[in-house]
């Protein structure tokens, strides 16, 4: 493999990676790369053949014991020539000794199983305009109006490690809206909507129950062009699947959440939409 080298992604590479994901039909968030960059600045790798980028992967470290793999893409012209697996091995080496998660597209899941990953649940993307309905008095506020420590503490119910730098950028970047559901002074729901290559993307979507999740979905959709949104729903939470189907959203895409060991303990009953298929 003369002429092939692996190194860290530049700012320009991050936009290129997003465009490759768009070509794969994954509908990446338009500004996601700015939050990704602060999550783990060394966590994005690019494979170059004779100086030209031909493959990429993210291998992001969280805390001391968790990692997440995403953006595993080899350009069609170089597939089957071994460049992708070299990049994969470099990414996994970076996460050595950690529990590692990923969201695998259907056609790659057998390959991930051979690399030691086991499925925990499926994330199904539902898209559409949420049907109108009664918000049952749920109070939604701008998440930026709350102390960030409360938002970060709430996020930890649904994610295995603290990710404050990423979360601050993810909820606060221009062009996106973050809403929190508050009751009796407590955060009982959180959602973020952001522009996508196609439908606006919602993630995360956390809620103490389906009524709160429905109110957040409707509230976030008001900030999306035409009200059209897409949310990746874990089928490990049957109430979430029932909710989005009842609101008229339809399934369009599916991945499997997979881990190299036992799935981390998170509040699946309150997880109505995952944050990102690329970073968990």
C-alpha positions as CSV (number, residue, x, y, z in Angstrom):
1,X,0.0,0.0,0.0
2,X,2.7,2.4,-1.0
3,X,1.5,6.0,-0.9
4,X,-1.2,5.4,1.8
5,X,-0.9,7.2,5.1
6,X,-3.2,8.0,8.0
7,X,-3.3,11.2,9.9
8,X,-5.5,13.5,11.9
9,X,-8.3,15.4,10.2
10,X,-7.9,19.1,9.4
11,X,-10.8,21.6,9.6
12,X,-11.1,21.3,5.8
13,X,-11.2,17.5,6.2
14,X,-14.1,17.7,8.6
15,X,-16.2,19.4,6.0
16,X,-15.1,16.9,3.4
17,X,-16.1,14.0,5.8
18,X,-19.5,15.6,6.2
19,X,-20.0,15.8,2.4
20,X,-19.0,12.1,2.1
21,X,-21.6,11.2,4.7
22,X,-24.2,13.2,2.8
23,X,-23.4,11.2,-0.4
24,X,-23.9,8.0,1.6
25,X,-27.5,9.3,2.3
26,X,-27.0,9.7,6.1
27,X,-28.3,13.3,6.2
28,X,-25.6,14.7,8.5
29,X,-26.3,17.9,10.4
30,X,-25.0,21.0,8.6
31,X,-23.0,22.4,11.6
32,X,-22.3,19.1,13.5
33,X,-18.6,19.2,12.6
34,X,-18.0,22.2,15.0
35,X,-19.3,20.2,18.0
36,X,-17.5,17.1,16.8
37,X,-14.2,18.9,16.8
38,X,-14.3,19.8,20.5
39,X,-15.5,16.4,21.6
40,X,-12.1,14.9,21.0
41,X,-9.8,16.9,18.6
42,X,-7.7,13.9,17.8
43,X,-10.6,11.6,17.3
44,X,-11.0,12.1,13.5
45,X,-8.7,10.2,11.1
46,X,-8.3,10.5,7.4
47,X,-6.5,8.0,5.1
48,X,-4.7,9.6,2.1
49,X,-3.5,7.9,-1.0
50,X,-0.7,9.8,-2.7
51,X,-1.9,12.8,-0.7
52,X,-5.6,12.6,-1.7
53,X,-8.2,11.8,1.0
54,X,-9.8,8.5,0.3
55,X,-11.2,7.2,3.6
56,X,-12.2,8.5,7.1
57,X,-13.2,7.3,10.5
58,X,-14.0,8.9,13.9
59,X,-12.7,7.2,17.0
60,X,-13.7,9.5,19.8
61,X,-12.7,9.1,23.4
62,X,-15.1,9.9,26.3
63,X,-13.8,9.9,29.9
64,X,-11.5,7.1,30.9
65,X,-13.3,4.1,29.6
66,X,-15.7,4.7,26.7
67,X,-15.2,5.3,23.0
68,X,-17.4,5.7,19.9
69,X,-16.7,4.9,16.3
70,X,-18.4,6.7,13.4
71,X,-17.9,8.2,9.9
72,X,-16.3,4.9,8.7
73,X,-16.3,5.6,5.0
74,X,-14.0,4.5,2.1
75,X,-14.6,6.2,-1.2
76,X,-16.2,3.9,-3.8
77,X,-13.2,4.0,-6.1
78,X,-10.9,2.5,-3.4
79,X,-13.2,0.0,-1.8
80,X,-11.9,-3.6,-1.6
81,X,-8.3,-2.6,-1.6
82,X,-7.5,-2.7,2.1
83,X,-7.4,1.0,2.9
84,X,-10.6,1.0,4.9
85,X,-9.5,-1.9,7.2
86,X,-6.1,-0.1,7.8
87,X,-8.0,3.0,8.9
88,X,-10.4,0.9,11.0
89,X,-7.5,-0.7,12.8
90,X,-6.0,2.7,13.5
91,X,-9.2,3.9,14.9
92,X,-9.7,0.9,17.1
93,X,-6.1,1.1,18.3
94,X,-6.8,4.6,19.5
95,X,-9.7,3.2,21.6
96,X,-7.8,0.2,22.9
97,X,-8.9,-0.8,26.4
98,X,-12.2,1.0,26.3
99,X,-15.8,-0.2,25.9
100,X,-16.5,0.9,22.3
101,X,-19.9,1.6,20.7
102,X,-21.0,2.4,17.2
103,X,-24.2,2.6,15.0
104,X,-23.7,0.2,12.2
105,X,-25.6,0.4,8.9
106,X,-27.3,-2.9,7.9
107,X,-24.8,-3.9,5.2
108,X,-21.8,-3.5,7.6
109,X,-23.2,-5.2,10.7
110,X,-21.7,-8.7,9.9
111,X,-18.2,-7.0,9.5
112,X,-18.6,-5.3,12.9
113,X,-19.6,-8.6,14.5
114,X,-16.4,-10.1,13.2
115,X,-14.6,-7.3,14.9
116,X,-16.1,-8.1,18.3
117,X,-19.2,-5.9,18.3
118,X,-22.5,-7.2,19.5
119,X,-25.9,-5.6,18.8
120,X,-27.7,-3.9,21.7
121,X,-30.7,-2.4,19.9
122,X,-31.7,-0.8,16.6
123,X,-32.0,2.9,16.0
124,X,-34.7,3.5,13.4
125,X,-34.9,6.9,11.7
126,X,-38.5,8.3,11.6
127,X,-39.2,11.3,9.4
128,X,-42.2,13.6,8.8
129,X,-44.2,16.4,10.3
130,X,-45.4,15.6,13.8
131,X,-49.2,15.7,14.1
132,X,-50.7,18.4,16.2
133,X,-52.1,17.5,19.6
134,X,-52.5,18.5,23.3
135,X,-49.3,19.5,25.0
136,X,-50.9,18.6,28.4
137,X,-49.4,21.8,30.0
138,X,-45.8,20.7,29.5
139,X,-43.6,23.8,29.9
140,X,-40.8,24.2,27.4
141,X,-38.0,26.7,27.8
142,X,-34.9,27.6,25.9
143,X,-32.2,25.2,27.3
144,X,-29.7,28.1,27.2
145,X,-31.8,29.8,29.9
146,X,-30.9,27.0,32.4
147,X,-27.6,26.5,34.2
148,X,-25.5,24.4,32.0
149,X,-24.6,22.1,34.9
150,X,-28.3,21.0,35.0
151,X,-28.3,20.2,31.3
152,X,-25.0,18.3,31.6
153,X,-26.2,16.3,34.6
154,X,-29.4,15.4,32.8
155,X,-27.5,14.2,29.8
156,X,-25.5,11.8,32.0
157,X,-28.7,9.8,32.6
158,X,-28.6,8.8,28.9
159,X,-24.9,8.7,28.1
160,X,-22.2,6.6,29.8
161,X,-19.6,9.4,30.2
162,X,-19.6,13.1,30.8
163,X,-19.2,15.1,27.5
164,X,-19.6,18.7,28.6
165,X,-17.5,20.4,25.9
166,X,-19.4,18.5,23.1
167,X,-22.7,19.1,24.8
168,X,-22.1,22.9,25.2
169,X,-21.3,23.2,21.5
170,X,-24.1,20.8,20.4
171,X,-26.8,22.7,22.2
172,X,-25.5,26.2,21.6
173,X,-24.3,26.4,18.0
174,X,-25.9,29.0,15.8
175,X,-28.8,27.8,13.6
176,X,-30.0,25.2,16.1
177,X,-32.6,25.2,18.8
178,X,-32.4,23.4,22.2
179,X,-35.5,23.1,24.3
180,X,-35.9,21.8,27.8
181,X,-39.1,20.6,29.6
182,X,-39.1,21.8,33.2
183,X,-41.5,20.8,36.0
184,X,-41.3,21.8,39.6
185,X,-37.8,23.2,38.9
186,X,-36.4,20.0,37.5
187,X,-35.4,19.2,33.9
188,X,-37.6,16.4,32.7
189,X,-36.9,16.6,29.0
190,X,-34.3,17.9,26.5
191,X,-34.3,18.1,22.7
192,X,-32.2,19.7,20.0
193,X,-33.1,20.4,16.4
194,X,-30.5,21.3,13.8
195,X,-30.5,21.8,10.0
196,X,-29.7,18.7,8.0
197,X,-28.8,18.0,4.4
198,X,-32.5,16.9,4.1
199,X,-35.0,17.0,6.9
200,X,-34.0,18.8,10.0
201,X,-32.4,16.4,12.5
202,X,-33.6,16.1,16.1
203,X,-31.2,14.6,18.7
204,X,-31.0,14.1,21.5
205,X,-34.6,13.7,22.5
206,X,-34.9,12.8,26.2
207,X,-38.1,12.8,28.2
208,X,-39.6,11.5,31.5
209,X,-42.6,10.2,29.5
210,X,-44.3,10.2,26.1
211,X,-46.3,13.3,26.7
212,X,-43.2,15.3,27.4
213,X,-41.4,13.8,24.4
214,X,-44.4,14.6,22.1
215,X,-44.4,18.2,23.3
216,X,-40.7,18.5,22.7
217,X,-41.0,17.0,19.2
218,X,-43.8,19.4,18.3
219,X,-41.9,22.4,19.8
220,X,-38.7,21.5,18.0
221,X,-40.5,20.9,14.7
222,X,-41.8,24.5,14.8
223,X,-38.1,25.5,14.2
224,X,-37.7,23.2,11.2
225,X,-38.4,24.2,7.6
226,X,-42.0,23.1,6.9
227,X,-42.0,21.3,10.2
228,X,-40.2,18.3,8.6
229,X,-37.9,16.5,11.1
230,X,-36.0,13.2,11.4
231,X,-35.2,11.5,14.7
232,X,-33.3,8.3,15.3
233,X,-35.4,6.3,17.7
234,X,-34.1,3.3,19.8
235,X,-36.4,0.3,19.5
236,X,-35.2,-0.6,23.0
237,X,-37.7,2.0,24.1
238,X,-41.1,0.7,22.8
239,X,-42.9,3.8,24.1
240,X,-40.7,6.0,21.8
241,X,-41.5,3.9,18.7
242,X,-45.2,4.0,19.5
243,X,-45.0,7.7,20.0
244,X,-43.4,8.7,16.8
245,X,-45.6,6.3,14.8
246,X,-48.6,7.8,16.5
247,X,-47.5,11.3,15.5
248,X,-47.4,10.2,11.9
249,X,-43.7,9.9,11.3
250,X,-42.5,7.0,9.1
251,X,-39.3,4.9,9.2
252,X,-36.8,5.6,6.5
253,X,-33.4,4.3,7.7
254,X,-32.0,1.9,10.3
255,X,-28.8,1.2,12.2
256,X,-27.8,-1.2,15.0
257,X,-26.3,0.2,18.2
258,X,-23.4,-2.2,18.9
259,X,-20.8,-2.5,21.6
260,X,-17.6,-4.5,22.2
261,X,-18.9,-5.5,25.7
262,X,-22.0,-5.3,27.8
263,X,-24.1,-2.3,26.9
264,X,-23.6,0.6,29.3
265,X,-26.4,1.3,31.8
266,X,-28.3,4.3,30.7
267,X,-32.0,5.3,31.1
268,X,-33.4,3.7,27.9
269,X,-37.0,4.4,29.1
270,X,-36.3,8.1,28.8
271,X,-34.3,7.9,25.5
272,X,-36.6,8.9,22.7
273,X,-34.0,9.9,20.2
274,X,-30.2,9.4,20.1
275,X,-27.9,12.4,19.9
276,X,-25.8,11.4,16.9
277,X,-25.2,8.2,14.9
278,X,-21.6,9.4,14.5
279,X,-20.7,10.2,18.1
280,X,-23.3,8.4,20.2
